[in-house]
Amino acid sequence: MFDGLLSFGQAVTGFLTPTTLALALGATLVGLLMGAMPGLSATLAITLLTTLTLKLDPAVAILILICAYNGAIYGGSRTAILLNIPGTAANAAACLDGYALARKGEAGRAMGIATAGSVLGSLFGMLCLALFTPLLGEFALSFGAYEFFWLALLGVVMSGNVVTADPIKGWLAGALGLFVACIGQEGLYAYPRFSFGNTDLAGGFQLIPVLVGAFGFSEILTIMAERGTRPKIMSFDTALPRIVDVLRHWKTILRSGTIGVWVGILPGVGEDMAAWTSYATAKRLSRKPEEYGNGSVEGLMAAETGDNASVPGALIPALALAIPGSAPSAVLLAAMIIHGIQPGPMLMVNNPDFIYQVVATVLIATIGILFFGLFFIRPLLLVLRVPRTILMPIIFVLCTVGAYSLSSRLFDVWVMLGFGTLAFLMRRNGYPIAPFVLGIVLGDILDKSLRRALTLSDGDMTPFFTRPISAILALLVIYTFMSNIPAVGRAAAWVKTRLGKPGARPGAV
């Protein structure tokens, strides 16, 4: 415990230089602005900034990316409250009560509540990140190739199951991502797969061009396909949070923070699910549920606490298991690998101080959103007046430069354009992007783990199901699949009905 506090103190002290703090505040501001602009996202902010931090020190680069991550999730609450348009998907729940408060003339109070909830949720998640990441990392040291195969597969399956109403589409998107990850030379013997003699394809697809295309260029195509007018910003009073609003709802803050961290840990679920789950739980346990949707302070506090607590929550499995908890953390995981940091169980052995650097980074990012949330509200909202015809070409140039800058290959630009178009078509047809990206990120882990496990067992499949942890993970994967098959669901309901009849015997079914 003392060693952890010492490492955390050293990490914070190491970041307290004028240049580093300026970069942190600048990244938070960029994330806040991109989060506040409807249609953009935290994932896009991290993706674009990753390409601009390739030459920086790894610790400073990750600081910039996490600050942008936090800032974007917080920034989306501005437009949710003032315009009833969530800046990011994570802020959709904040529209219900935030905009209702704004219509009552309490927009400033609503933004103060959102700021307080975001800061407290982020601090609660930071504490969980510091406590649970080392413990999970030590537990993960007992994992072998068998366990990591099932863990990677479980991440893709759970992501496809949760992020869309149709699990089949989510699983197909995840399977497509796994296939894309297999293109190029395989990891053990460098045998080219699906390259068709093309030297560029033999090298595989680099993560950054794929991610820039999937989250950057596809966002541009999506926004340009929708016609929208310049929003009219609602006036507001002071945005300073009221102490009484915080003290009165301390139970809601703790409960929503816990839910946010837990949902963040689940692979591929994301901040929007954390916000909705926190909101629904608070409404169910509230003494005044009829106020929800009509300007409930508690509802807005729950939503904004939950989504910001899930940000450090998503970093826990990313650091300890190399399994990202959300789409933005998947991009962040890729950025860590590019900067020479290998997340996973061995991180606690090879680079234990890095975990506390990430914890210190979350603290600095939280201070950044508090600073901008209290003192820079009016200037920040001016960005909403920028026409899309000016904004989108700028973002397209950044996407192109970012894809090209990694290896100075024109092929990467075509990769960005191709995967951006593919992601756009997937969105238009109801296929989620998060499982697709998670499949690409986890595909290398799944492929290498499967091949190593079969090499160790001399081709025998039984250790995948006989080792204790591997068996538990396998059962979770099978249960997740089976529980979402309609025929299985109908059969289970029929059995439950038969067993529930008076005089029915289990053997009679």
Sequence and secondary structure as in RCSB ss.txt:
>XXXX:A:sequence
MFDGLLSFGQAVTGFLTPTTLALALGATLVGLLMGAMPGLSATLAITLLTTLTLKLDPAVAILILICAYNGAIYG
GSRTAILLNIPGTAANAAACLDGYALARKGEAGRAMGIATAGSVLGSLFGMLCLALFTPLLGEFALSFGAYEFFW
LALLGVVMSGNVVTADPIKGWLAGALGLFVACIGQEGLYAYPRFSFGNTDLAGGFQLIPVLVGAFGFSEILTIMA
ERGTRPKIMSFDTALPRIVDVLRHWKTILRSGTIGVWVGILPGVGEDMAAWTSYATAKRLSRKPEEYGNGSVEGL
MAAETGDNASVPGALIPALALAIPGSAPSAVLLAAMIIHGIQPGPMLMVNNPDFIYQVVATVLIATIGILFFGLF
FIRPLLLVLRVPRTILMPIIFVLCTVGAYSLSSRLFDVWVMLGFGTLAFLMRRNGYPIAPFVLGIVLGDILDKSL
RRALTLSDGDMTPFFTRPISAILALLVIYTFMSNIPAVGRAAAWVKTRLGKPGARPGAV
>XXXX:A:secstr
 HHHHHHHHHHHHHH SHHHHHHHHHHHHHHHHHHHSTT  HHHHHHHHHHHSTTS HHHHHHHHHHHHHHHHHH
HHHHHHHHS  SSGGGHHHHHHHHHHHHTT HHHHHHHHHHHHHHHHHHHHHHHHHHHHHHHHHHTT  HHHHHH
HHHHHHHHHHHHSSS HHHHHHHHHHHHHHHHSEE TTT  EES TT HHHHT   HHHHHIIIIIIHHHHHHHH
S                HHHHHHTHHHHHHHHHHHHHHHHSTT  HHHHHHHHHHHHHHH S GGGTTSS HHHH
HHHHHHHHHHHHHHHHHHHHHS  SSHHHHHHHHHHHHTT   STTHHHH THHHHHHHHHHHHHHHHHHHHHHH
 HHHHHGGGGS HHHHHHHHHHHHHHHHHHTT  HHHHHHHHHHHHHHHHHHHTT  SHHHHHHHHHHHHHHHHH
HHHHHHTTT  THHHHSHHHHHHHHHHHHHHHTT HHHHHHHHHHHHHHHSTT  GGG 
